[in-house]
Amino acid sequence: MSENFSRRRFLANVAVAVPAGTVLAQLANAQAPAALPKLEETDPSAKALLYVHDAKKVDTKNPLAARFKPDQKCSNCSQIQGKDGEPWRPCGIFPGKLVNANGWCSVWAKKA
């Protein structure tokens, strides 16, 4: 092998590049909640899951909302992320979007 491209140099470069690439990818994917857009009720996935910004406005006549209870809201759902008390937070059901902590959708599941 040539002096400029030895196996040792290649492995050393890989050992540095792989962890650095992983860190950069994680930083690119970890957007600050404030940078994420708010989920609109008109969004197709929001409509499909009956998402509303205010749980008081759940259409209880819809069969998908049959298990809705008045004490259910995004802030006490197991899918909510972010810090307690924030009015808009990321949600595992709607990646890349913020949901209203007072909202609700048909995927609601009680926090453990």
C-alpha beads as a LAMMPS data file, in Angstrom:
LAMMPS data file: protein, C-alpha beads

112 atoms
111 bonds

1 atom types
1 bond types

-500.0 500.0 xlo xhi
-500.0 500.0 ylo yhi
-500.0 500.0 zlo zhi

Masses

1 110.0

Atoms # bond

1 1 1 0.000 0.000 0.000
2 1 1 1.122 3.528 -0.552
3 1 1 2.337 5.695 2.259
4 1 1 -0.614 8.103 1.829
5 1 1 -3.253 5.374 2.096
6 1 1 -2.299 2.782 4.666
7 1 1 -4.735 0.475 6.408
8 1 1 -3.792 2.012 9.763
9 1 1 -4.545 5.540 8.514
10 1 1 -7.841 4.378 6.962
11 1 1 -8.964 2.704 10.209
12 1 1 -7.941 5.744 12.249
13 1 1 -9.987 8.002 9.967
14 1 1 -13.001 5.691 10.195
15 1 1 -12.688 5.561 13.987
16 1 1 -12.965 9.359 14.092
17 1 1 -15.466 9.872 11.257
18 1 1 -18.177 7.414 12.336
19 1 1 -18.760 8.840 15.841
20 1 1 -18.535 12.395 14.503
21 1 1 -21.085 11.587 11.794
22 1 1 -23.425 10.055 14.362
23 1 1 -23.227 13.133 16.570
24 1 1 -23.845 15.461 13.620
25 1 1 -26.844 13.411 12.491
26 1 1 -28.317 13.499 15.991
27 1 1 -27.844 17.257 16.203
28 1 1 -29.524 17.740 12.834
29 1 1 -32.525 15.626 13.887
30 1 1 -32.854 17.114 17.372
31 1 1 -34.613 20.348 16.523
32 1 1 -35.495 22.652 19.356
33 1 1 -39.249 22.479 20.091
34 1 1 -39.610 26.181 19.320
35 1 1 -38.278 25.516 15.807
36 1 1 -40.947 22.904 15.079
37 1 1 -44.227 23.964 13.460
38 1 1 -47.495 23.619 15.343
39 1 1 -49.749 20.834 14.165
40 1 1 -52.748 22.247 12.354
41 1 1 -56.149 20.663 12.908
42 1 1 -56.486 20.628 9.113
43 1 1 -53.375 18.465 8.682
44 1 1 -54.433 15.128 7.094
45 1 1 -52.885 13.042 9.895
46 1 1 -54.479 15.283 12.534
47 1 1 -57.884 14.937 10.864
48 1 1 -57.501 11.158 10.590
49 1 1 -56.816 10.910 14.329
50 1 1 -59.412 13.551 15.337
51 1 1 -56.733 15.858 16.791
52 1 1 -58.053 19.101 18.266
53 1 1 -56.127 21.899 19.993
54 1 1 -58.685 21.957 22.819
55 1 1 -59.935 18.670 24.298
56 1 1 -63.210 20.416 25.189
57 1 1 -63.967 20.450 21.450
58 1 1 -63.702 16.688 20.839
59 1 1 -66.494 15.440 18.573
60 1 1 -67.855 12.751 20.893
61 1 1 -70.359 11.690 18.219
62 1 1 -67.503 10.336 16.120
63 1 1 -66.971 6.586 16.796
64 1 1 -63.182 7.130 16.999
65 1 1 -63.782 9.383 20.017
66 1 1 -65.990 6.872 21.843
67 1 1 -63.400 6.258 24.570
68 1 1 -62.770 9.981 25.176
69 1 1 -63.072 11.148 28.798
70 1 1 -63.058 14.851 29.805
71 1 1 -59.849 14.467 31.849
72 1 1 -57.848 13.259 28.809
73 1 1 -55.566 15.725 27.055
74 1 1 -52.198 15.704 25.363
75 1 1 -50.365 16.827 28.508
76 1 1 -51.291 13.576 30.301
77 1 1 -50.793 11.268 27.289
78 1 1 -47.889 8.817 27.135
79 1 1 -46.924 10.102 23.663
80 1 1 -46.227 13.706 24.722
81 1 1 -42.611 14.807 24.891
82 1 1 -40.823 17.922 26.064
83 1 1 -41.068 19.693 29.400
84 1 1 -44.181 19.633 31.576
85 1 1 -45.916 22.995 31.597
86 1 1 -45.015 23.996 28.038
87 1 1 -48.195 24.891 26.097
88 1 1 -46.939 23.348 22.795
89 1 1 -44.845 20.173 22.864
90 1 1 -43.544 17.462 20.513
91 1 1 -45.590 14.270 20.213
92 1 1 -44.575 10.767 19.191
93 1 1 -47.718 10.412 17.085
94 1 1 -47.053 13.552 15.023
95 1 1 -43.269 13.636 14.479
96 1 1 -41.792 16.995 13.579
97 1 1 -44.828 18.914 14.846
98 1 1 -45.902 20.446 18.138
99 1 1 -49.262 19.646 19.715
100 1 1 -51.203 21.752 22.162
101 1 1 -50.867 20.426 25.730
102 1 1 -54.637 20.938 26.097
103 1 1 -55.355 19.052 22.872
104 1 1 -56.491 15.492 22.273
105 1 1 -56.401 12.805 19.571
106 1 1 -57.863 9.320 19.253
107 1 1 -54.482 7.716 20.014
108 1 1 -54.463 9.166 23.543
109 1 1 -52.988 6.738 26.117
110 1 1 -52.565 7.416 29.823
111 1 1 -49.052 8.211 31.036
112 1 1 -47.639 5.482 33.221

Bonds

1 1 1 2
2 1 2 3
3 1 3 4
4 1 4 5
5 1 5 6
6 1 6 7
7 1 7 8
8 1 8 9
9 1 9 10
10 1 10 11
11 1 11 12
12 1 12 13
13 1 13 14
14 1 14 15
15 1 15 16
16 1 16 17
17 1 17 18
18 1 18 19
19 1 19 20
20 1 20 21
21 1 21 22
22 1 22 23
23 1 23 24
24 1 24 25
25 1 25 26
26 1 26 27
27 1 27 28
28 1 28 29
29 1 29 30
30 1 30 31
31 1 31 32
32 1 32 33
33 1 33 34
34 1 34 35
35 1 35 36
36 1 36 37
37 1 37 38
38 1 38 39
39 1 39 40
40 1 40 41
41 1 41 42
42 1 42 43
43 1 43 44
44 1 44 45
45 1 45 46
46 1 46 47
47 1 47 48
48 1 48 49
49 1 49 50
50 1 50 51
51 1 51 52
52 1 52 53
53 1 53 54
54 1 54 55
55 1 55 56
56 1 56 57
57 1 57 58
58 1 58 59
59 1 59 60
60 1 60 61
61 1 61 62
62 1 62 63
63 1 63 64
64 1 64 65
65 1 65 66
66 1 66 67
67 1 67 68
68 1 68 69
69 1 69 70
70 1 70 71
71 1 71 72
72 1 72 73
73 1 73 74
74 1 74 75
75 1 75 76
76 1 76 77
77 1 77 78
78 1 78 79
79 1 79 80
80 1 80 81
81 1 81 82
82 1 82 83
83 1 83 84
84 1 84 85
85 1 85 86
86 1 86 87
87 1 87 88
88 1 88 89
89 1 89 90
90 1 90 91
91 1 91 92
92 1 92 93
93 1 93 94
94 1 94 95
95 1 95 96
96 1 96 97
97 1 97 98
98 1 98 99
99 1 99 100
100 1 100 101
101 1 101 102
102 1 102 103
103 1 103 104
104 1 104 105
105 1 105 106
106 1 106 107
107 1 107 108
108 1 108 109
109 1 109 110
110 1 110 111
111 1 111 112
